[in-house]
Amino acid sequence: MNLEEMQALAINALEDMKAQEITVLDVRGKSSMVDYMIIATGNSTRHVKSIAANLFKEFKDAGNQPLGIEGEDNGEWVLVDLADIVVHIMQRDVRDFYNLEKLWGVEEGMAEESSGI
């Protein structure tokens, strides 16, 4: 599966679980570990955990082995490592506090927002 297909699968899995404000950050050239970061918002601990579990399952079902998942015990911020793509699923207050878009130096208009929800 190529990078674009992985990104589309991830976005579809997030949208299927009603994740909000899905944003794709192109961090090629800024990170040697990952090409894209996808950030999404869930509206509760249970919602964040469910979104992450669905994403993990969808990738496994498509024949890809995600590298790992972190933060699912807490449910405020769950990270799913898909190798070339890392997905951050956060509750609103956590997302606002950490503001990963600004942290990674992505200027307004450079981040792609999903056309979904």
C-alpha positions as CSV (number, residue, x, y, z in Angstrom):
1,M,0.0,0.0,0.0
2,N,1.5,3.3,-1.0
3,L,1.5,6.5,1.1
4,E,-1.5,8.1,-0.5
5,E,-3.6,4.9,0.0
6,M,-2.5,4.7,3.6
7,Q,-3.5,8.3,4.1
8,A,-6.9,7.8,2.5
9,L,-7.5,4.6,4.6
10,A,-6.7,6.5,7.8
11,I,-8.9,9.4,6.9
12,N,-11.8,7.1,6.0
13,A,-11.4,5.2,9.3
14,L,-11.4,8.5,11.2
15,E,-14.5,9.8,9.4
16,D,-16.3,6.5,9.9
17,M,-16.1,7.0,13.6
18,K,-17.1,10.7,13.4
19,A,-13.7,12.2,14.3
20,Q,-13.8,15.9,14.0
21,E,-11.4,18.5,12.5
22,I,-9.2,16.0,10.7
23,T,-6.0,17.7,9.6
24,V,-3.2,16.3,7.6
25,L,0.3,17.7,8.2
26,D,3.0,17.1,5.6
27,V,6.2,16.9,7.8
28,R,8.5,15.6,5.2
29,G,11.7,17.5,5.6
30,K,10.9,18.3,9.2
31,S,11.0,14.8,10.5
32,S,13.1,11.8,9.5
33,M,10.7,9.5,11.3
34,V,7.4,10.1,9.6
35,D,6.1,11.7,6.4
36,Y,2.6,12.8,7.5
37,M,0.8,13.4,10.8
38,I,-2.9,13.3,10.9
39,I,-4.6,15.0,13.8
40,A,-8.2,14.4,14.7
41,T,-10.5,15.4,17.6
42,G,-12.8,13.1,19.6
43,N,-15.5,14.5,21.9
44,S,-14.9,12.2,25.0
45,T,-12.4,9.6,26.4
46,R,-14.6,6.8,25.0
47,H,-14.8,8.4,21.6
48,V,-11.1,9.0,21.3
49,K,-10.4,5.3,22.3
50,S,-13.0,4.0,19.9
51,I,-11.6,6.1,17.0
52,A,-8.1,4.8,17.7
53,A,-9.3,1.2,18.0
54,N,-11.2,1.4,14.7
55,L,-8.2,2.9,12.9
56,F,-5.9,0.2,14.2
57,K,-8.4,-2.5,13.2
58,E,-9.0,-1.0,9.7
59,F,-5.2,-1.1,9.0
60,K,-4.9,-4.6,10.2
61,D,-7.9,-5.7,8.1
62,A,-6.3,-4.1,5.1
63,G,-3.2,-6.2,5.5
64,N,-1.0,-3.6,7.2
65,Q,0.5,-4.0,10.6
66,P,0.4,-0.8,12.6
67,L,3.6,-0.3,14.6
68,G,1.9,0.6,17.8
69,I,-0.7,2.5,19.8
70,E,0.0,4.7,22.8
71,G,-2.2,6.5,25.3
72,E,-5.3,4.3,25.0
73,D,-5.3,3.8,28.8
74,N,-5.9,7.5,29.4
75,G,-8.0,8.3,26.3
76,E,-7.2,12.1,26.2
77,W,-4.6,11.7,23.5
78,V,-4.0,8.5,21.6
79,L,-1.2,8.1,19.1
80,V,-1.4,5.4,16.4
81,D,1.8,4.7,14.6
82,L,1.3,3.5,11.0
83,A,5.0,3.8,10.1
84,D,5.1,6.6,7.6
85,I,2.0,8.2,9.1
86,V,1.4,9.0,12.7
87,V,-2.2,9.7,13.8
88,H,-2.9,11.8,16.9
89,I,-6.5,11.5,18.2
90,M,-7.1,14.1,21.0
91,Q,-9.9,15.5,23.1
92,R,-10.6,19.2,22.3
93,D,-8.9,20.7,25.3
94,V,-5.7,18.6,24.8
95,R,-5.6,19.5,21.1
96,D,-6.0,23.2,21.9
97,F,-3.3,23.1,24.6
98,Y,-0.6,21.3,22.5
99,N,-1.5,22.9,19.1
100,L,0.6,20.4,17.1
101,E,0.0,22.4,13.9
102,K,1.9,25.3,15.4
103,L,4.5,23.1,17.1
104,W,5.4,21.5,13.8
105,G,5.6,25.0,12.2
106,V,2.9,24.3,9.7
107,E,1.6,27.7,8.5
108,E,-2.0,28.5,8.1
109,G,-3.2,27.1,4.8
110,M,-0.4,24.5,4.6
111,A,-2.3,21.9,6.6
112,E,-4.9,20.0,4.7
113,E,-8.3,19.7,6.4
114,S,-10.3,16.7,5.5
115,S,-13.5,17.4,3.5
116,G,-15.4,15.1,5.8
117,I,-17.2,16.0,9.0
